[in-house]
Amino acid sequence: MESIKRIPSLPAALSSLVLLISAVVPLATAEPTLTDDSQCGCYRNNDDTSTYFTNHRFFDFRSLADYAGVPAVVQDLEGSPGAPVTSDYFKSTDWTSFWWLGSWNNSNNARGDSTVTMTNSPNNVYIEANTEPDPSSQTYLTMRTQRLRGFQTAAEIESVSSDFKYLSLRMRARTVGAAGAITGMFTYRGGETLADVQEADLEIRTADPRNVMHYTNQPAYTDDGEVIAEATRNATMPGGLDWTAWAVHRMDWTPGLTTWYVDDEMTAQIAFQAPRDESNVILNVWSDGGKWTGNMTLLDAAYLQVQWLEIMYNNTDPEHATKNSKVRRDDDAAEGKGCGAVCSVDDTPELGKPVMLWNNAAVGVREAGAGRLIAWVPTGVVLVMALLSTGLLV
């Protein structure tokens, strides 16, 4: 008859179990690990929806002294749209793979009450030295609009791809200059009729009080000129700021919702007619002399100045996306569906570089709370190993 092995006391077994679990399931570092985009399967947004995006780009204009210089304004309407780019920075692959500079004019699609011909020019987008006292950057990107004799020269930056579907777009920026202009950051999908347009935008009117901003899911009016009140929220800059101060303006376009922030404080949220389909991403500064922009005084100018741009996004065009374009929720990511390695650009100690939150492709790294990760193995395996080590299983 086989002898029965001696069973250790319960306290001893529990002690061994705790020691074994501590050895097998160690806590990882308290802070997420700095990484790079090549290691990230997707990016988790820090908003209430916990949306997941599949791509990330960061454009840094803060240290580009080699490209800095303010170009003279092109004074003739014919030469303005065809002007060359203002520096080699705008010829770089990093730039041209994502953005192009607008050169269209409003002669064929002028707004109903516009009084001035407006043309976009590459000459109005340039890198500028930051000469303010105690500057927060060495340089920044400037977009310029100015009223000239006979026309308004303006600036637009538009994404090469028109296939963005959901994103979190951020810029550290300020608006300065004379009344009569609009600066904007928005998504845009055109259509054959006004009702077909899909657009989510931030607009700052330089004729407004300096703390007022306008957020809209366009269209904000009908063909008959009737205002659609549900489409717009008017807000003020938080914390006593005004839009001439540097601040991080952010727009999150998620399924059925558009949300805007300034310096991480929510300033507006609109579900009504949120964009549904693939769109472009656009920044601009412009005026057409109409009621919305105001009529800028001759030779006056206004500027959108940007220290950096950051975007997490999905893109349905494989040429402009490095991964499959899918929006992931917490339960999907936790189950390891699709994302694999999950990163964040919100919790990073280094602007523009992601941190790894967890990696389902590794030893099963999972989130354990704000800023903490744990490595896990199946509980049953741990218990079996623990019981074997203590002699509770023969």
Phi, psi and omega in degrees: 000132183291138180286149178270129181288147179290130179267125181294164179295156181301315179302321180293320179296316179297320179298316179295322179298315179298317180297319182292316179298322179297325181284323186275328184242070182286149171287140176276187182298150182294331181252146175303152186270128177297134182217198174226167189299332181295340182265356188259129174277325175199175187233129182265127177282152182263020178271181183292339181278346183049048180288148177246134177244159187256353183220159181211135172223148179225128180242116188250117182252015189276341184222062183237047184301329181294341182251001189284143176165137181263113182283148174296147180289134175287123192270349183249143184296321183291321184276344187296310183292333181267009181297147179288165175295157189274348175198168180292344178303322183278005171255352184292150180298323179304322180279307188290339178288344185237323188235155165223160185259125184293147177220019182275163176232169186264018184295330181260347183223041182296143174296155188303326183251013181293144181240358186227136171290130181240136176226138175274144182222133173302339180293343182264011176238118187205164175268131185235140175290139179272107184255008179291155178299138180049061187293147178271358174205159178284322181218172171205165175272134178243138171241131192237141165230140181215143176274122179244175179291113176094345180197169176248123174269140190219180183218143177213138171244126183230144178294143176298319181272144174250021187245028174286131175226099184080138184194167167232111186249128182229146172215137170268112193208170172212157176244128181223159174120193190280161176293152176110012182229166174236135165247142186215155173221122188197166167259154183209131171228116182283175179200169181288334177234164179301321182294340180279343183294137173235123184205136173237123189220153163253128175229137175242124178262122183288352174275348182279166166306148192285004176246005185263134177229157182236129179239133186213140161261101186288155004280149181259005179207164180262175177299334179274002179087007179283130182286136176260096189297327183293344186278344192233145169232129172261132186224170176241153177298136181282164172066023179075009179283164164232168188284002171277352179266150175297131178204157178268110176265132187225139175231125176251117173256110180236167184306117176076014186202141169236132183229137180240149181223156165231123183049047176069007175258124181296130180247339178194155176208129182226124174267330183302127180041043171299146180305146182243332190239171183306143187214168169272165171245132188221141166239142178205165171217128192198172172198145176229014178074008181274182184297322184289315182278324192090168182254112184286139178294143181309129179075356172290157182216158175220159190218141164255120183243133191229125177277323177201157176234137177222141181215129165256138189199164166248148178218128185275356178262114183304331181296331183247016178224140182268348181219172176297138184272103180217147173264125183249141177257171183306314185294323177295312182295320181297329178274001177077023181277106169087313190286318185069256180272123184254125184242170177219145170251359179273329184261014186277144173278351183232109183309131177091345179251133181282162169243151178276121175276309173202164184224103180291342181275346179273221185279023183082055180276129185230156180284138181237016181137179183301114175074012181234148176232153170227149172269140185230154168226158182306137184301320181300320179297316180300315182295317180298315179298320181294317181293321176299319183291334182267352180090006179286339172243136180271000000 
